Amino acid sequence: MLVLNEVITDGRVMRAATALAENYDLVVLGWLRPERKDKLPKETIENLPFKLHLVELWTAKKLPKNAPGYAGRYLEALIRMLRIGVSTQPCVIHAHELSGLLIGYVLKKLTRGRLVYDAHELYREQTIWQSKFIIRIIGWLETYLMQACEEIIACNRQRADIMYKEYGSPVLPKVIRNLPPFSQPTESDSSLRDFVKRQNSGINHIIVHPGGLVHRGEAVVLSALRKTPEDVALVLLGHKNQNMSAEMEHLIREYNIGDRIFWHPPVPYDELIGYLNSADLGLVLYPNTCRNNYYCASNKIYEFAMCGLPIVSVDFPPCKDILEQYRYGVCFSWNDSDDLARAITECLKDRSRYQQMRKEALRAAGRENWDQEKLRLLEIYDQVRERSSPCLSATDG
């Protein structure tokens, strides 16, 4: 399995690797930034159910953080991952993201292993690419590399359809959603509420958003917050210095809501559900700036469900679909602060309806979770195994 990150902080990769390790001998290759080397818990790495090789890049210390520097780091990662990959002689190569697919393609040519492409995004739709020339290169490369894939995985059915109908995928991608594992509801951890109350005792309702708002519609959210009652606060899980823009600072002062917005340091994933439990609403927000966002594969919407937390969510198709099936939240138009304020008020004002939404959230969590998704992943591997040489058995991989 190939991915160009440090693996253990990537929930989707970790869940897939752990599931496959139940039935196959699995080797995972990732890369490691030098500044993160001493911050990874050794116990966690040692207790993983699979073999993990993290390539520490020499070029990361020497090359600048720009396009040529990234190209140099990628070239080093490709060479070093290929060296390890060839030595393992894999029967199946599971490449995460487009950056891993190119390495997987070369490794397939060198080892004749089967190639599985796990596409986390619609890469040619992302707004980070400012150049149409770069987008065309990315599109051509992905289309070309997909022809060599035995199976292709997408995060939801909308993205799968686009990849098949427009991107040249040779097969309709299988859908494996990025869902949290099921966990029994636990008593609320009051840490988040205590954190807010220590700073403003007048707050009675907490809206929580894991991550920052920069480039996600901060103006809409802050404008909506000022239109809600003064006992409603917003908590952002993430470091303030990394998730505060000049525009946000200006709007917070202009709207006089500095005592109603809080930054809480990031929370370890295994503690996240408990923290979310003590909030009143979860916020699911993406700007409609590209189809990658419009057809978002949000894991937050399912994490909120896991702790019975009602939500206010953008009305994009994947989010709207789940809330029409399980009515544990209210949708709003992504760029309309009045509509967001309306959705917040609608969720909080009717306590009877609110309690019903909590029940619906837990019902969704019982059905929409990784325990169900991993069965689809294992089915994909069963199908690959049936088409493969005898080297891929239920105990080898």
C-alpha positions in Angstrom: 0.0 0.0 0.0 1.4 3.4 -1.0 0.6 6.9 0.3 2.6 10.1 0.4 2.0 11.0 4.0 2.9 9.7 7.4 0.0 7.2 7.4 -1.0 7.1 11.1 -2.6 10.5 10.9 -4.6 9.6 7.8 -7.9 8.0 9.0 -8.9 6.6 5.7 -5.6 4.9 5.0 -5.4 3.6 8.5 -8.8 2.1 8.4 -8.2 0.4 5.0 -4.8 -0.9 6.0 -6.1 -2.3 9.3 -9.0 -4.0 7.6 -6.8 -5.6 4.9 -4.3 -6.7 7.5 -6.9 -9.0 9.0 -6.8 -11.2 5.9 -3.5 -10.4 4.1 0.2 -9.8 4.9 0.3 -6.0 4.3 3.2 -3.6 3.9 2.5 0.1 3.9 4.9 2.7 2.5 4.6 6.3 3.4 6.9 9.3 3.7 8.0 11.2 6.7 8.8 14.9 7.0 11.9 15.4 9.2 10.2 17.8 11.6 7.6 15.1 12.3 10.1 12.3 13.1 10.2 12.8 16.8 6.5 13.5 17.2 5.2 10.1 16.0 4.4 7.8 19.0 6.7 4.8 18.7 4.3 2.5 20.6 1.6 3.2 18.0 3.9 2.3 15.1 5.2 -0.9 16.9 1.6 -2.1 17.6 0.2 -1.7 14.1 -1.2 -4.9 12.6 0.8 -4.3 9.4 4.4 -3.5 8.4 5.0 0.2 8.1 7.9 1.8 6.2 8.1 5.5 6.5 10.7 7.0 4.1 12.4 9.9 5.6 13.3 12.3 2.8 16.7 13.8 2.7 15.5 16.3 0.1 12.9 17.7 2.5 15.7 19.2 4.6 17.5 20.7 1.6 15.0 21.8 -1.0 12.7 24.9 -0.8 9.0 24.6 -0.3 8.0 25.4 -3.9 7.1 23.5 -7.1 10.7 22.5 -8.0 11.3 21.5 -4.4 8.2 19.3 -4.3 9.2 17.7 -7.5 12.6 16.9 -6.0 11.1 15.4 -2.9 8.6 13.4 -5.0 11.4 12.0 -7.2 13.3 10.9 -4.1 10.1 9.3 -2.6 9.5 7.5 -5.9 13.0 6.0 -6.1 13.1 4.9 -2.5 9.6 3.5 -2.4 10.2 1.6 -5.6 13.3 0.1 -4.0 11.3 -1.1 -1.0 8.3 -2.1 -3.1 10.3 -4.3 -5.5 11.9 -6.1 -2.5 8.5 -7.1 -1.2 7.3 -8.5 -4.6 3.6 -7.5 -4.0 0.8 -9.3 -5.6 -1.5 -6.3 -5.2 -0.4 -2.6 -5.1 -2.9 -0.4 -3.4 -2.1 3.2 -4.4 -3.8 6.0 -2.4 -4.3 9.3 -4.2 -3.0 10.4 -7.6 0.5 11.0 -6.1 0.7 7.4 -5.1 -0.8 6.1 -8.4 2.2 7.1 -10.5 4.6 5.2 -8.1 2.1 2.3 -8.1 2.1 2.2 -11.9 5.9 2.0 -12.1 5.9 -0.7 -9.4 3.3 -2.7 -11.3 5.6 -2.6 -14.3 8.5 -3.8 -12.3 6.7 -6.6 -10.3 3.7 -7.5 -12.4 1.5 -7.0 -9.4 -2.2 -6.0 -9.6 -2.9 -2.3 -9.2 -5.7 -0.8 -7.2 -6.3 3.0 -7.3 -7.9 4.6 -4.3 -8.9 8.1 -5.4 -9.6 10.4 -2.4 -10.6 13.4 -4.5 -11.6 14.7 -7.9 -8.1 15.9 -8.5 -8.6 17.8 -11.7 -11.5 19.8 -10.1 -9.5 21.1 -7.1 -9.1 24.9 -6.9 -5.5 24.7 -5.8 -4.5 24.3 -9.4 -4.5 27.8 -10.9 -3.1 26.8 -14.3 -5.4 25.2 -16.9 -2.2 23.7 -18.4 -1.4 21.9 -15.1 -5.1 20.7 -14.9 -4.8 19.2 -18.4 -1.5 17.5 -17.5 -3.1 16.1 -14.3 -6.1 14.9 -16.2 -4.1 13.2 -18.9 -1.9 11.5 -16.4 -4.7 10.2 -14.3 -6.6 8.9 -17.3 -3.5 7.2 -18.7 -2.6 5.6 -15.4 -6.1 4.3 -14.7 -6.0 2.1 -17.7 -3.5 -0.1 -15.9 -5.7 -0.5 -12.8 -7.4 -3.7 -11.8 -9.8 -1.9 -9.6 -10.6 1.8 -8.9 -12.1 3.1 -5.6 -14.0 6.4 -5.2 -15.3 8.1 -2.0 -18.9 8.4 -3.1 -21.2 7.5 -6.0 -21.2 11.0 -7.5 -17.4 11.0 -7.8 -17.4 7.5 -9.2 -19.9 8.5 -11.9 -17.7 11.5 -12.9 -14.6 9.4 -13.0 -16.2 6.8 -15.2 -18.2 9.1 -17.6 -15.8 12.0 -17.9 -12.3 11.0 -16.7 -11.8 7.9 -18.7 -11.9 5.3 -15.9 -11.9 1.9 -17.7 -14.4 0.6 -15.0 -17.0 2.2 -12.9 -15.2 2.8 -9.6 -16.3 0.9 -6.5 -17.4 3.2 -3.7 -15.7 3.0 -0.3 -16.9 5.9 1.9 -14.6 7.5 4.5 -16.7 6.6 7.6 -15.7 6.2 11.2 -15.9 2.8 12.9 -19.0 2.2 15.0 -18.7 2.9 18.7 -21.4 2.7 21.3 -22.7 6.0 22.6 -20.8 7.2 25.6 -21.5 9.7 28.3 -20.7 13.3 27.2 -17.2 14.5 28.0 -17.7 18.0 29.4 -14.2 19.2 28.4 -15.4 21.2 25.4 -18.3 22.9 27.3 -16.0 23.6 30.3 -13.4 25.1 27.9 -16.1 27.5 26.5 -17.7 28.3 29.9 -14.3 29.3 31.4 -14.1 32.1 28.8 -17.8 33.1 28.6 -20.2 31.8 31.2 -23.1 33.2 29.3 -22.8 30.6 26.5 -25.5 27.9 26.5 -25.3 26.5 23.0 -22.1 25.4 21.2 -21.6 24.8 17.5 -18.5 22.9 16.7 -16.5 22.7 13.5 -13.4 20.3 13.4 -10.8 22.3 11.5 -10.4 25.9 10.4 -12.8 28.1 8.3 -10.2 29.9 6.2 -11.2 29.4 2.5 -14.3 27.5 3.6 -16.8 30.3 3.8 -15.6 32.2 7.0 -17.5 35.3 6.0 -20.8 33.4 5.8 -20.3 31.6 9.1 -19.3 34.7 11.1 -22.1 36.8 9.6 -24.6 34.0 10.5 -23.2 33.8 14.1 -24.0 37.4 14.8 -27.6 36.8 13.7 -28.1 34.1 16.3 -28.9 34.6 20.0 -25.9 35.8 22.1 -25.8 32.5 24.0 -24.7 30.7 20.9 -21.0 30.2 20.3 -18.8 28.6 17.6 -15.8 26.4 18.5 -13.1 25.6 15.9 -11.0 22.6 16.7 -7.5 23.7 15.5 -4.7 26.1 16.3 -5.8 29.7 16.0 -2.5 30.8 14.5 -2.9 28.4 11.7 -6.6 29.0 11.1 -7.0 32.8 11.3 -7.0 35.1 8.3 -6.8 38.9 8.2 -10.4 38.8 6.9 -11.6 36.7 9.8 -9.9 39.1 12.3 -11.6 42.1 10.7 -15.1 40.5 10.6 -14.9 39.3 14.2 -14.2 42.9 15.3 -16.8 44.3 13.0 -19.5 41.9 14.1 -18.4 42.2 17.8 -18.5 38.4 18.2 -15.0 37.9 19.7 -16.5 36.5 22.9 -18.5 33.9 21.0 -15.9 32.3 18.8 -13.2 30.0 20.3 -10.3 28.0 19.0 -9.7 24.7 20.8 -6.4 22.8 20.1 -6.6 19.7 17.9 -8.0 16.7 19.6 -6.6 13.1 19.1 -8.9 11.1 16.9 -9.7 8.5 19.5 -10.9 11.3 21.8 -12.8 13.3 19.2 -16.2 11.7 19.7 -16.2 12.5 23.4 -15.4 16.1 22.7 -18.0 16.4 20.1 -20.5 14.9 22.5 -20.7 18.0 24.6 -21.5 20.4 21.7 -25.1 21.1 20.6 -24.6 21.3 16.8 -22.0 20.2 14.3 -21.2 22.4 11.3 -20.5 20.8 7.9 -19.2 23.5 5.5 -17.7 23.6 2.1 -17.6 26.4 -0.4 -19.2 25.6 -3.8 -16.1 26.6 -5.7 -15.5 23.3 -7.6 -17.1 20.0 -8.2 -14.6 18.4 -5.8 -16.3 20.4 -3.0 -19.8 20.1 -4.4 -19.6 16.4 -4.4 -17.8 16.4 -1.1 -17.1 13.1 0.7 -17.4 14.5 4.2 -16.4 12.3 7.1 -17.5 15.0 9.6 -21.2 14.4 8.8 -20.7 10.7 10.0 -18.5 11.6 12.9 -21.2 13.9 14.2 -23.7 11.1 13.8 -21.5 8.7 15.8 -22.0 10.9 18.9 -25.7 11.7 18.3 -24.9 15.3 17.4 -27.5 17.1 15.2 -25.9 19.2 12.3 -26.3 22.1 10.1 -24.9 21.3 6.7 -24.4 22.7 3.2 -27.1 21.4 0.8 -24.7 19.6 -1.6 -25.9 16.3 -2.9 -23.9 13.8 -0.7 -24.8 15.7 2.5 -28.4 16.3 1.5 -28.8 12.6 0.6 -27.8 11.4 4.1 -30.0 14.0 5.8 -33.0 13.1 3.7 -32.5 9.4 4.7 -31.8 10.2 8.4 -33.3 13.4 9.6 -30.6 14.5 12.1 -29.9 18.0 10.7 -30.9 21.0 8.6 -29.4 22.0 5.3 -28.5 25.6 4.3 -27.3 27.4 1.1 -23.5 27.5 1.4 -23.2 31.3 0.6 -26.2 32.6 2.5 -25.6 33.7 6.0 -29.3 34.4 6.6 -30.1 30.8 5.6 -27.3 29.4 7.9 -28.7 31.5 10.8 -32.1 30.1 10.0 -30.9 26.5 10.1 -29.1 27.0 13.4 -32.2 28.6 15.0 -34.4 25.9 13.6 -32.3 23.1 15.1 -32.0 24.7 18.6 -35.5 26.3 19.2 -37.6 23.1 19.2 -36.3 20.8 22.0 -38.6 18.0 21.1 -37.4 18.0 17.5 -33.8 18.4 18.6 -34.1 15.2 20.8 -35.6 13.4 17.8 -32.6 14.5 15.6 -30.2 13.1 18.2 -32.0 9.7 18.0 -31.9 9.8 14.2 -28.1 10.6 14.3 -27.5 7.5 16.4 -29.7 5.5 14.1 -27.5 6.7 11.2 -24.3 5.8 13.1 -25.5 2.3 13.5 -26.0 1.8 9.8 -23.4 4.1 8.2 -20.1 3.2 9.6 -16.7 1.7 8.7 -17.7 -1.7 10.0 -20.0 -1.9 7.0 -17.7 -0.2 4.5 -14.8 -2.4 5.2 -16.8 -5.4 4.0 -17.0 -3.7 0.6 -13.2 -3.3 0.6 -12.7 -6.9 1.4 -15.1 -7.9 -1.4 -13.0 -5.9 -3.8 -9.9 -7.8 -2.7 -11.7 -11.1 -3.0 -12.5 -10.3 -6.6 -8.9 -9.2 -7.3 -7.7 -12.5 -5.7 -10.0 -14.5 -7.9 -8.4 -12.9 -11.0 -4.9 -13.1 -9.7 -2.1 -15.7 -9.7 -2.0 -18.1 -6.7 0.4 -15.8 -4.8 -2.6 -13.8 -3.4 -4.3 -15.9 -0.9 -6.3 -15.1 2.2 -3.1 -15.0 4.3 -0.7 -13.3 1.8 -0.8 -9.8 0.1 
